[in-house]
Amino acid sequence: MASSEAPPEPAVSANPDSAGSDVSTPDNLVSQSQTPLDPAPISPSDQSDRTETELEPPASDTQDDSSDPLPDAQIRDDFSEPAAGERGGAATEPGQAISVAPTRKRRRRKKFFTEINGGPSLSRNRRYRLADPAKEIDMEALIAISVGFPVDSLTEEEIEANVVSVIGGSEQANYIIIRNHILARWRSNVSMWLTFEQALEAIRTEHRTLVRSAYYFLLEHGYINFGLAPAITEVKLRSVDGVERANVVIVGAGMAGLVAARQLVFLGFKVVVLEGRARPGGRVRTKKMSGDGVEAAADLGGSVLTGINGNPLGVLARQMGLPLHKVRDVCPLYLPNGKSVNKDIDSKVEVSFNKLLDRVCNLRQAMIEEVKSIDVPLGTALEAFRNVYNVAENPQERMLLDWHLANLEYANASLMSNLSMAYWDQDDPYEMGGDHCFIPGGNERFVREFAKDLPIFYGRTVESIRYGLDGALVYAGGQEFRGDMVLCTVPLGVLKKGTIEFVPELPQRKLDAISRLGFGLLNKVAMLFTYNFWGADIDTFGHLAEDPSMRGEFFLFYSYHSVSGGPLLIALVAGEAAIKFEMMSPVESVNKVLDILRGIFTPKGIVVPDPVQAVCTRWGKDHFAYGSYSYVAIGSSGDDYDILSESVGDGRVFFAGEATNKQYPATMHGALLSGMREAANMLRVAKRKGIELQWRKATPKSPKSGGGRLCCVCNERRAALKRPKTLEQICRECFFAVFEEEIHQVIVENQLFKPGERIAIGASGGKDSTVLACVLSELNWRHNYGLDLFLLSVDEGITGYRDDSLETVKRNEIQYGLPLKIVSYKDLYGWTMDEIVKIIGLKNNCTFCGVFRRQALDRGAALLKVDKLATGHNADDIAETVLLNILRGDIARLSRCTAITTGEDGPIPRCKPFKYTYEKEIYSQLLLSLLVPLIATLNLLNTYAYFKRLDYFSTECIYSPNAYRGFAREFIKDLERIRPRAILDIIKSGENFRISTSTKMPEQGTCERCGYISSQKWCKACVLLEGLNRGLPKLGIGRTRVSDKDQKKDLKQSNGTKSIASKQCGSLDF
């Protein structure tokens, strides 16, 4: 790497022995230029998992009955020493591919996307291919490149993790070489646990900080010390630092979910895994087949390791001592009549097909340069060039071309007409190098090991994921699973189908990505025979079709005889044929395959027996997948994979799976790496927002100063309270940070305010409004909201209550430096509440006060010329209002009372920043000296207000004891004592109410008398005021029931006011 600086001090010692065996150690920390790895030939993409229909003579059609793969002893034991003529050579080490000299390659190299569209920033982990391949390659750097690290720069994850203090320069150069060294050292022996001390051995002590940074980045992101070796699994069963972090609910026990679960446990999280099937693995499905003395393990889903260089699945195979079988490149093709394809014609069409793709790539480049957003189907572009250049004009050439197109449809699990010409191969720059391989005994061997000792609940079909500031709820199989975070690993097909409800709904950006990306289909017919009649010298052979629309029907056969334990043959069905295949009966499908096989081998004098067992997959009908794997559809791009991987809910819901991996989509290792990625992301979010999650010390210790528990956030100070919402035991300082940050997040996420707005704070002098004034004043300064804040109070005229509270508000005006405006009932209406109570009594007085107070606040806000009114209504208040509106059957209010912002159609909008804040966290009457000893038994009140020493008025209104709301309040408190989350659950239920479109709702208008908003001719305030002024105080209360002559007489004198009074007002409670 060129640099104008002096070369940095060597960080790694020159003693190669200290670095471990087979690892070259750099002599200095000057980053060397590196040449690229040779690009591996591209094979049809790894097929992801599908559901199956089992066929045993006579025939059956059962779905996804679970069975274990064959144990090691039942698999052929000739992997390391193949029979003569079966393969050209054998691997002597576990995990090394068994190879044979190829004669004809069918896995072609696709045109590199970087060669077409260029640009250095296609991905966070792209591999740089330098212009000078002659430069010396450092072995450790080569290993890092194979894993996906850039040559001379940091990945986006490393930058986010702050692995170096300054981007660029000598520190970064040293870090990269140290990182590569640690990675290479572990890769030299993947069955050992590499400790920090061992990583430090060969590196200068002055670089200890960089070693720590590199080591823990690689550890937390799953680049080292991962897998299934006994030494690895033993350590990973416990938290790396002894700290218990957040609770995580993982949806899906596929490769991504299982890997994430194990890594999260190691990182200190508590996990539970929910799986709808009766088995783990998802689209990785190995089926045990047997009959007539033969048996085999068939991979009905993900089967091929697509590239072994740097592939984590290759690491797992080495750890488990599994010899990898290279998929040999020889692939003879046969015509529909069973005859072999002429080699010269075969070569000619293959060259022509490659040229067609090259021309499409050139066209793509020109189109992108001219029109940035244009996209057309890949199939359309290829067909156009085929016609222009007269390619494949005779029938045999056309069938050969169709075979190559079917192979491309297999690689992408979709029809050519669905693939994006611009971005269908966007993942090519990141593909793993090396051979494509099979795993002996099936890939479910990995799954079984990953699933060990994990808390997996099978048969739990997830119906709903609800998330918010306080965590997440997952509803599955009639049960509720609660967590701080959720990791969703369901296939893209499930997300497209919409079978899981997200509340709130996923962001439109993510919904659009889900819609744009494609999720295709590949099916298989697995057949177990009594003997291998197709020969042991090939792993694949192909069959041509006359009908172009059915070119993908049984076009390619895979031989699993060498790795499955028995004579197993699998026929692939791709493209349009894969869709039609699911409409056929399994008997018809198997008979078609047998006709093809007998047409090929019977003329050679080879008898093709009936299979002893056959299985047909039906992945498109699988309700847990709805397809096989993802592809880039027309109008989509690789960016949609990144969008799909983004978390939502401010770090509450995360996403993993092959369709979230831009670099390695449609592969098993892509799913595995996405699980590791999200485990690291969840750790990062937990560290950043730990104060909002349920972190607890694994073995809490008493502080030196005395007894009591430590704060679960800082683990330093003594806990002062237990939060009712999360049950966290937390100190006073951390509680301030938690409380204020949560309010800030509510404001930002709901866009409650805009810079430059004038905001009136409804100030009564009580705890809620006082805390609101304090917090908004603080946040406005801290986060530079740019708001003009005012205090607005209403004097109802209640002697011994409001006059005292207003004195508190006046002191708040001085304390917070906020202008104060006071409006009174007497000035606005000519009445005080004391005077009203004398006439109406104590039963219905709150009706008058509520209506008048709401209008008084709006009139005061208009006098202040503010843009919005902020009130101190908390979660308890909103839950009470939901219950009240349900009990009253008030549809108009019920549909809007949970909204965080109301009154947009009125004179002054109102917002509730405390919507999700519990009342118990706002107020308390306990002395701080009593908090610690009584933390486990007493209700915590006045928490924030008391700790902040806020000046507030705490006396209850003298007219409120008989208020109807009081009964709802008591009921809410009783629920909260039993289940603290009941308050938020009631709010959520209110948010989810939907009014039938046939229900006639009140139409908002203006009062003919005062001009205030109303759904009637007169607003509620005018009706009440008219009753007071005419000596009919009960005129506007509820639905008036006439029971005596005097009341009838009074109502007749009201000139039609009865019709107004008997209808509900359309305004909100708050």
N, C-alpha and C positions, 0 to 999 in steps of 0.2 A: 504494500500500500504506500503510495507516494505521500511524503510528508515533508513539510519545511522545517519541522522541529528536529532537534537532536534525537537520535534513537533512544528509547527508554531503557532503563536498567533491565537486565534479564530477570524474569520472574520465576522461571523454571530452571532447576539445577541441571547441570550437564550430565548428571549421572543417570543413564537410562535405566539402570536396574531399580532405581527408586520409584519408577513410574509403573511398575507392574509389567508382566510379560506381554510381549507382542504389541507394545505401545511405543511409538517413537516419540521422544520428548524434544521439543524445540530448544535450540541452543539459546535463543533470545526471544524477546517479546515483540519483535518487529513483524507485523503481519505480512505474510508472503502472498504473492499473487497465486491464484489457483486456477487450474483448468477444469472444465466441466466434466462430469461423468458422461460416459458414452450413453446416449439415449437408448433405452431398451425398446425393443419392438413392442408395438401395441397389440395387445390381444383384446378380444371382446371383453368388455368390462366384467368385473366380478358380479355374478348375479346375486342379488339380495334375496332374502327369504320369501317363500310363498307357502300357502296352505295346500294340503294335498288330498287327493281322493285315492284311497287304497284299492287295488284290484287284485284279488286272489281268485283263482279258478273256483266257481265259474266267473264271478265278478262282483265287486261291491263298490260303493261310492261313499266312504266315510271320511269325515273331515278331521284332520289334525289330531289323531289319536297318538298320545305321547308314548314313546318307547326309548330305551337307552341304546346308545351305540354299542357296538361290540367291545368287550374288554380287550386289552392288549393281547392276551393269550390267543384270542380267536382270530386275530388278524394275521395274515401271512407273515412268516418270520424271515422272508427272504429280501427285506428292503436293503440291507447292507450288502448282500451278496446275491445279485440277481442271477437268474438262470442264463445260460449261454444263449445268445441270440435275442434275449428279451430286451436288453438295453445295452448301450455301448459302454457304459462305465457306471461305477457305483460310488456313492459318497461314503467315506469311512468315518465321518464325524456326524453325530446327531445334529440336525438342523441344516446340513449341507445338502444341496439338491443333487439327486441322482440324474445324471445327464446321459445324452446319447447324441452322436453327431447328426445334426438335422440334414434332411434332404430337400425339404421345401417348406418355406415359412408361410403360414396363413395369418399370423398375428402381425399385421403390417404396422409400420410407424405412421401415425397420423401427422399431418402438417402441424408443426409447433405453432401455437397461437401467438407466441411472441414474434415469430417470423412474419406474421401477418399484421398484427396491430402494434407491435413494439411497445415502448413505454416502460419505464423502470418501476412503476408502482402498481403493477397488476395485483399484487398481494402482499400481505404483511410478511409472508415467509417465502417469497419467491426465491428460486435458486438463480444466481447470476451466472451467465455463461460468458466468460471473458473472451476477448478477441484474440489473445495470445495463448494458445493451448500448449506452447512449448515451455512455458515457465514451470519451474519445479513445483510439485504438489506435496504439501505436507500431509502425511497420513492422518494426523488428527483432524486437520481441516477437512479432508475428504470424508471422514466419518461424520463430521458436523454437517457437511453439505448433504450427505445421503439422508440425514434425519430431517433436513429442511431448513437449516440455518443459512443465512447469507454468508458470503465470503468475508466481507470486510465492513459489515454494518450490523446494527442491532435489529432484532425483530420488534414489531410493534408491542408485543407482550413484554419484552425486556425494557423497552422505553417506559411503558406504563408501570413496571415494577421498580423503576428508578435504580437499575443495577449499577449505574455510574452517575457521578455527580454532574458531569458535563458531557454532552453528546459530541463525539469527535475528539480528536487529539490522542495523546499517549495513553491516558487512562482507559479509554475505550479500546484501543489496540491491545493493551495488556489484558483487559477483561476478556476479549474475544479469544485470545490464545489460551488463557486460563480456562475459560468455559470449554473450549475444544479439548483441552487436555483432560479435564474431569470427565467429559462425555466419553472420550476414547478409552480412558482407563476403565470405566465401568463396562463399556462394551467389550473389552478384552476378556471379561469374566462376568457374564450377566447373571450368574447364579449366586454371586456374593452380594452382601450389603456393603456398599461403599460408604464409609463414615467420613465426616468432615475432617477428622485428623488424618485419615489416609489420603484424602484429596489434597491436603496441605503439605504432605511429606516432601514432594519434589519441587516445591515452590518457595521462593524467598519469603522470609518472614515479614518484610515490609509490605508485601502484597496480601497479607492475611485478610484485609477487609474485602479486597476484590475476590479472593477465594470464597469467603463466606457469602458474598453476594451471588457469585456464579453457582455455588453449590446449592444454596437454598432455592434459587430460581429453578434450576434443573430438577431438584427434588420435588418442589411444590407443583411444577407443571408436568411431572411424569416423564421426564426425559431420562432419568436414572432411577435405579432402585424400584423399578416397577416389574410386575409380572407374577409368575406362579412358582418360582423356585422356593423350596422350603425356607431358606434363609430370608427370603423376601416376605413371604406371606406371614411368617412368624412375627416380624417386626411391624407389619402393616395392620395387625389386628388391634393395635392400640394407638392412641394419639401421639403424634410426634413430639409435642411439647407438654403433654399432660393436661392441656386445657380443653374443657368441653365447650364447644361453640354452639352455633345455632342448630335447630332441628330442621331437617330437610326431608320432604316427601318427594320421592322419585317415582314418576309415572312411566312405567315400562321397564321390563327386565330383559331387554335386548342387550346387545354388546355395549352400546353407549351407556345405558342405565347401570349395568353391572359394574363396568369399569369405574364410572363416576362414583358409585356407592362405595367401592373399596377404597378409592382415593380419598373420598370425603371422610370416611371413618379414620383413616390415617391422619388427616388434617385436623381431627378433633370434632367433627360434626356428628350428630346423632341422625341416623338415616332409617327410613323405612321405604321399602320398594313395593309398589302396587303393580300387579300384572294381571291382565284380563284372561290370559290363557292359563292352562293347567301346567305349564312348563316354562322354564326360562329360555332365553335365546331369541325370541321374536322371529325375525326373518332369517336367522341362522338355525336351520332345522336339519338334524341328522336322524334318519329313519332306519331302524334295524329291520332288515328283510331276511327271510329265511324260508326254507322248504326243500324237501328231497335231499337232505343232508348238506345243503350249502347255505351259507348265510353271508350277509354283507351289510355294510353301513353306507347308506346313500345320503348325500347332501342334497336335500330338496330345495334349499335356499342358497345362502352365500356359500360358495364352494372353492373358488380359486383365489390364491394369494397372488394378486396382480403386482408383481415386482417384489423381489426379496431384499434388495439393498435398502437398508434403513427401516424396513418394515417392522413395526412392533410385533406383528404376528410371527415373524421369523424369530424374534427374540423369545417369544413364548415357546415356540417349538424347540429352540435350543435348551431352554430351561427344563422342559419336560422330556428331553431326550428323544424327540421325534424326528426321524429322518424325513426330509422333504423330498417329494418326488417331482422333478421338473416335468412340466407339460411339454412333451417333445413336439417339435415344429412340423414334422412330417404329417401331412393331411391330404390324402388322396380324395379326389372328387369323383362322383358317379352320376351318370345321366339318369333320367327317369326310367329308361329301359334296363338299368343295371350295369351298363357298360362303363368302362373307365373313360374319363375325359381325355381327349387328345392333349398331350403335354404342350405341343406348340401353340395350339389354340388357347389353352389354359394360360400360358405365359403371356401371350399377346393381349388377352382380355385383362389380365391383372395389371399389366403395364398401362393399358388404356384407362383402366379404372383409376389408377394412381394419378395419371395425367389429368383426368377429369377433376379430381379433388384439388390438384394444384391450380387448375384454371379457376375453379370456384374460389380458392383462397386468394388468388390475384384479383379476381373481381371484387371479393369482399374488401380487400384493402383499398381499392379504388373507390368503392361505394362509401366506405367509412370516411375517407378523406373528403369526398364531395358532399355527402349527406350523412350527418352524424347519426341520425336516429333510424335510418332505413333498415329493414329486416325482411327477409323472405324465407320461405321454406327451403331447407337444404335440398330436398328432393326435387323441387321445381328448378333450382339452379343447375343441378346435375343433369336433369333431363334436357334442359335447354342446350347445354354444351354437348350432350350426347347427340342431339339432332343436328347441331351446327357442324360437328366434326365427324358425323356419320360413324359413330362408334357402335359396335355390336349390332350389325344390321341383319346377320343371318340368325336363325333360331337358336343354334347352339351357343353362339357368342352372347346372345341376349340372355339365355338362361344362366350362363356363367356370370354375366354382369349382375343379374338379379341375385345370384348367390352372394356376391360381394356386398350388395346393398342389404341383403338380409343379415349378413354378418355385422354390418354397421348398425342396423336396427337392433340387433342383439346387444351390441356394445352400449347402446343408449336406451334400451328398453322402450322404444317407441317407433312409430312409423316415420319414414323419411319426410313425410308431409308435415309432421309436427315439429321437426327439429329446426332450431334457429341457425340460419346460414352464418350469421355474424358471430355467434358465441357457442356453438354446439360443442366445440373442443377446447373451451377456455381453461380446462384443468390440465391440459397437456404439459405445460411448463413445470408442473409440480409432481408429475407421476414418479412413482418409485422405480428405480432402475433394477436391472437384474431379471432373472428368470421368473416365469409364472409357475406356481407350484401347487400341488395337492398336499393336504394333511392326511396321513394315514389314520383311518378310523373315523374321519369326519371332523368338522370344525366344532361340533358340539362338545368335543373334549375340552376345548377352551371354556366353553360356556359353563359346563358342570363345575370346573375348578373355580371360575369367577363367582359362581353362585353360592359356593360353600360358606357357611357361617354368616350369611347375610339375612336380615329379617325381611323375607319376601312373602307377601300375601298374594296367593294365586286366586284366580277366579274373581278378581276385583276389577270390574269394568268401570273405568272412570267416566262419570257423567258431567261433572262440573268442577272447575277450578276457580275459586274466588280469592281475590287478593286485595290488599290495601295496606295502609300504613302500619297496621298492627300485625301483619303476617299474612298467612294464606290458609284456606280451607279447601280440601279435596274431598269430594263426595264420590264414593265408589262402592258398588255392591250393597247399597243401603246403609253404609257406614260413613262416618265423618272422620277425616284425618287432618289434624291441625299441625302446622309447621311455620317456622319463620320464613322458609324459602321452599319453593317447588322447582324441581327439575323435570321438564316435560321432554320425553324422548320418543314420543309416538311417531310413527312414520308420517311423511308428508301426505300420504293418501288419507290418513285419518283427519289431519288438519283440514284438508280440502273438503272432506265430507261434512265437517262441522259437527261431528258426533259428540265432541267435548265442548261444553259451554264455558266460556271465559267471562267472568264478571269482575270488573268491567270488561267490555269487549276489547279485544286486542287492538292496538293502534292501527289506523288505516294503512300506514306504511307497511306494517307486517302483513296485514290482510292482502294487500296488493301483491306482495312478494309471493305469498302462498298461492294466490290465483295465477300469477304469471308463470311460476316454475311448473315444469311438467313432472308427472309421476306415472311411469310407464309400467308395462307388463311383460313378463317373461315366464313361460311355463315349461314344465319338464315332464317327461315320461321316464320313470326309472324302472328297469326290468332286470330281474335276477334270473339267470339261466343256470342250467346244470353244468355247463362247461363253456369255456371261452372259444367261440367259433370264429371270431373276427381277427384273432392273432394278437400276440403279445408284443409285437414290435411297433405298434402305433398307439397313440393316446386319443387321436381324433380322426374322423373321416366325415366327408360331406356328401350331401345328396341334392341334386338340382331339381327344380320344379318347372313344369311347363306354364302354369298359371302365374303371372307376375304378382297377382294379389295374394297368392298363397306361397310365395317364395320362401317365407320363414317357417313353413310347416315341416318339422323334422329335418331341417336343412343341415344340422350339425350333430354328430354323435360323439359323446365323451366316453372313453373306456376307463372305468374305475377298478379294473381287475387288479392292478398293481397296488392299490392303496385301500380298498374297501374290505378286503378279506374274502372276496368271492368274485365270481364272474358277473360283474355288474356293468350294464350299459345304460347310458342316459341320453335320450333324444331331446333336443331343444326345440322350442316353438317360439318364434319371435314375430314382431311386426303385427300386421293385420291378422295373421293366422293365430297368434296368441289370444286374440280377443274371441275369435270364432271357436277356438279350441275349448273354451269354457262352456260352450253351448252343446258340445258333443258328449255322448256317454263315454265313460272310461273304456268300455268294451270296444266301441267303435274306434277310439283313439289307438288302443293297443293293436288292434287288427291292422290299422293303417301302417303302423310302424313295422309290424311283422311282414306285411306285403313288401315294404321297401327293402327290408333286410333280406328277405328271400329272393327278391329280384336281383340283389347284388351278389349274394353268396351261392345260391343254388346253381347258377350256370358254372360256377367254379367247382362244383361237386361237393360243396360244403352244406351239410344239413343244418338248418336253423330250427332248433326246437322251440316249443312253446315255453314262455317264461314260467317259472315256478311261483313267481309273485311279481306284480306290477303296481306301481303307484303313479297316479296322475295328479299333478298339482292344480290348484285353483286359486292362485294368489289374488286375482281380481275380485273374487267373491269372499275373500277372507275379511271379516269385519274388524280385524285388528291390524289390517295393512291396506286393503283396497288397492293393491298393486305390488310392484316389485322394487323399483328404485327410481331415483329422480333423474331428470334430464333437463337441459336448457331448451325450453320451448320458444317458439316465435314470440318476439317481444320481450323475452327475458334475457338475463345475463348473469354472469358470475356474481355480480353485486347482490343479487337476490338471495344467494346462499348466505352471504354476510348479514343481510337484513333479517333473515330467518333465525340466525344465531343470536340476535340481540335480545337482551333481557328486557322485561317490561315491569311496570309497577315499581319503579325506582329500586330495582334489585330484589324483587320478591319472586318473580317467575323467570326461569332460565330455560334455554332450549338446547338440546343436543340431538345427535343422530346424523346419519350420512348426508341428509339433505340440508344440514347446517354447516357442512364443511366444503368451502369453496375449492380448496386444494385437492381433496380426495373424495369427491362425491361418488355415490353408487358403489362403494367398496366397504368391506368389513373393517379394514384398518382406518378408513375415514370415520366410521362410527366410533371405533375405539378412541381415536385421537380427539374426537369431539367431546367424549365423556371426560377425558383428562383436561381438556381445555376449559370446560365449564366448572369442573371442580376447582381449578385455579381461579377462575373468575369469581366463584362464590366465596372463596377464601379472601380474595382481594376486597370484595364488597363487604364481607363481614369485618375485616380489619378497618375498613374506612368508615363503616356505619355500625361498628360493634355496639355502640351505645343504644342502638335501636333493636338489637337482637338479644335473644335469651342466652347470653354467655354466662357460664358459671364455672368457677374454679373446681377442678376435679376433686381436690382434697383441700378444702378451705382451711386456712389457719387463722388463729386469733391474732390480732395485731399486738405488737409488743406493749402498747399502752394499756391493754386490758382485754376483756372478753368481747364477744360479738363477732359477727361475720364481716368479712371484707366485702367491699363494693365489687359487684360482678363485672364492672366495666374497667376500672383502673387497677383493681386488685391491690390497692395501696391503702386507701382510707377506709375507715369503718363505715359500714352501711348505716344509713340513717332512716330508711323507709323501704317498704315493699310496694312497688307499683301495682295498683289493682288491675291494670290492663294486661300486664305481661308477667306479673309476679316476680319481677326482678328485684333483688335486694341491692340497693344503690345508695351511694353517698350523696350529700347535699350538692357538692360541686358538679358531679356528673349528672345529677337530676336537672340542674339548671340547663346544662348543655343539651340533654335529651329533650326537655320540654320545649325550649326555644327552637331547636332544630326541627322538631316535628311541626310546629306551627309554621315555620319558614317553608317547609316542604309543601304543606297544604296550600299556602299562598301561591307558591310558584307553580305547582302542578295544576291548580285550578284557575290560574291567571286572574286572581281576585283584584289586583290593582295594576294600574299602568303608570309609568313615570309622569309626574306633573299633575296627577289628579289631586283634588281636594277631598279628603276623607273625614267624615264626622264619626266620632266614636260615641255610641250611645252610653252615657255615663250616669249611673244611678248612685254611685258611691259604694256599691256592694262589691263583693269579692270578684265576680266575673268581669264586670266592666273595669274595675281597677286593674286587674291583672292584664286585661286586654289593652288598656291604655299603656301600661308599663312595657308589655312585650312589643306592641306595634311601634312604640317610640324607640325601643332598643333596636329592633330589626330594621326599621327605616334608616337608622344611622349606620348600623353594621353592614347591611347589604345594599345600601345606597338605592333604596326604592325610589327616592325623589318625590315623596308625598308631602302634601301640606295637611297636617293633622289638626283636628279641632275636637274639643269636648262638647257634647250636646246633652243637656239634662232637661228633664220634664218635672215640674213641680205640680204634683197632683193635688196638693192642698190637704195633706194628711198630717195633722198635728201630732207631734211626738214620734214621728217616723221620717217623713220626707224632709222636714226642716232640719233634722239632725244629719241626715245623709247628705244633704246639699252642702253642709259645712265641710264634709269630707271631700266632696267634689271640688270645692273651692281650694282646698289645700292641695289636691292633685294638680290643679291648674298651675300652681306655683312650683310644685315638685317636678313636673314633667315639662314645664314651659309650654303648655298647650293652651291656646285661647279657649275660653269657655262661653257657651251660650245657653241661657236658661229660658225655657218657655213654660208658661203655667196654664192650667186648666181655666183658672179664673179669667185670665186675659183672653183666651181663645174662645171659651164657651160660656163664661159668666157663672160658672159653677165650680165649687171645689168638691173633692171626694167626701169630705166630712159632711157637706150639705146634701150630697146625693144619698149618702148612707142613711141620713136622718129620714129621708123620704122612702127609699126603697127597702131599707133594712139590710141585714147581713147576708141574705141568701143569694141575691143576684148582683151584688155590687161589683164583682170582678168583671162582669160583662161590660158595664159602663167603662170601667178603668181600662180594660184591654183595648176597646175600640177607640176611646178618646186618646189613649197613650200612643197608639200606632199613628193616628193622624197627626198628633202633636209633634211626634218625631219627624214626620215628613215635612210639616210646616216649618219646624225649626231648621231642618236641613235646607229647605228652600231659602230661608232667610240667610243662611251661611253660604248659599250658592255652591254647595258641595256636589261632587260627582257621584258619591256613593256613601252609604251609611253602613258602618261596621257595628255589629252587635255582639254581645258576649254570650250568646246562646251556646251551651255546651252539648255534649253527646247525650247526657241525661235529659236535658230539656227537649231535644229532638225526639228521643225515644218516647217520652211522655206524650208529645204532640201526635206521634203516629198512633199510639193507643187511643188517645182521645178522639181522633178523627175516625178511627175504626168504630169505636163505641157509639159515636154520634152519626155514623153513616155519612160523613161529610166528604163526598167524593171530590168536590172541587179542591178542598184543602189537602186531602190525602194524596192527590196526584202531584202536589208540589211541595209539601211541607218538608221533605228531606233534601230538597235542592240546597246546595251550599250558597247559591246566589238566587235571590228572588226579586220580583217586582221590576224586572226589566221593562215591562209594559206600563209601569206606573211612573210617577214623577221622579222618585229617587230609588234606584236599585239598592238592595240590602245584601250583605254577605255575612257569613258566620265562620270566621277563622277557627273557632273552637269546636267545629262540628264533630271532630273525632276525639276530642279531649274530655276525659272523665272529670266529673265534678269533684271527685275526691282528690284529684291532682291539682285542683285550683284552690281549694280552701281547706282549712283545718282549724280546730280550736284547741289542739293539744300543744302543750309546751314542748320545745325541742328537747329539754332534759328528760322527758318521759318517752321520747320516740324510740330510742335504742332498746331499753329494757322491755318495752311492750310491743316491739315490732311484729311479733308473731301472732299477737292476739287482738290488737285494737285496730279499729278503723282509722285510717290516716286521713285527716281532714286538714284543710288550710295549708297544704304542702307548699305550693309555690308562694302563695301570699305570705305565709308565715316566715318561710326561710328568707324571703326577700325583704322582710320587715316592711311590707307595704301598708300604707295607711288606708284602711277601708272600714266601711260601716257594716256590721254583721247582724243587726236586729231584723227579725221577720216583720213583714207588714202586719199591722194590727187587724186588718180586715181580711186577711188571707186564710185563716184556719178553716173556714167553711167552703173554700173554693173547690170546685169539682176536680180541678187539676191535682189537688192534694191526694185524692184517692189513686190516681194514676201514678203519682210520685211514690207513694208507699208500696204499690205493687212492683214498680221498677226496682226499688231498693231491696225488696224481698227476693226478686229474681237475681239481683246482683250478688247477694249473699250466697246464693246457691251456686251461681255460675257467673263469674265476673264478665264474661264475654257476651252475656245476654243483651246488654245495652247496644253494642255494635251490631249484633245479629238482628235486633228489632229495626235498627236504622237500615240495614241492608234489605230487610224484608219490605220496608217502606219504599226503598229505591226501586225494588223489583215489581211493585204493583203497576199494572197496566190497565188503563181504562178502555173498555170496549168502544169501538168506533161508533157503535149504535147508541151509546149513552150521550144524551144531550147535556152539554156543559154550559154553565153560565157564560154569557158574553160580556166582556169588560167594556164599560163605557164611562161616562162621567156623570156625576150627580148634577141634576138640574138646579139644585139649590146652592151648593157651595163649590161645584166644579171639581170635587175630589173623585178619584176612581171609584166606580161602583158598577155592579151588574144589574142594578135596579134604577128606577128614576131618581130615587133618593138614596144616598149612601147610608150605611148603618148609623154613623154618628149623627146625621141629621134627623133620622127617625127617632133615636134615643133622645136627642136634644129637644125635638118637638114634643115628645111625651112629657119630658120634665117641665117644659115651659107651659104646657097646657094642663098640667096637673094629672097626667096619665103616665106615671113613671114606668109602668110595666108594659107600655105600648109596644116597644120594640124588642121585648125579651122572648125569644123562642117562638113557638107557634102558639099564639094566644088562644086560650080556651075560654069561652064566655060561659060563666056559670051563675051570674046574678044580674038582677035588673039594672043596678047602677053601672056595672061594667058595660052592659049592652048599650046603655044610654050614652056613656062616655065614648064608646067606639063609634056610635052613629054620628056623634058630633065631630069625629076626627076627619071628616071629608075624604073618605077613601084611604086613609092611612093604613087601615087594616090589611089591605092587599100588599102593601109594602112590608109591613111588620111580619107577615106570615111567611115570608120568603127569606132564605138564607143569603147573607151577604157574600159576595164573591171574593172578598179580600182574604189575605192569609193571616194566620195568627201572628207570624213574625217573619 
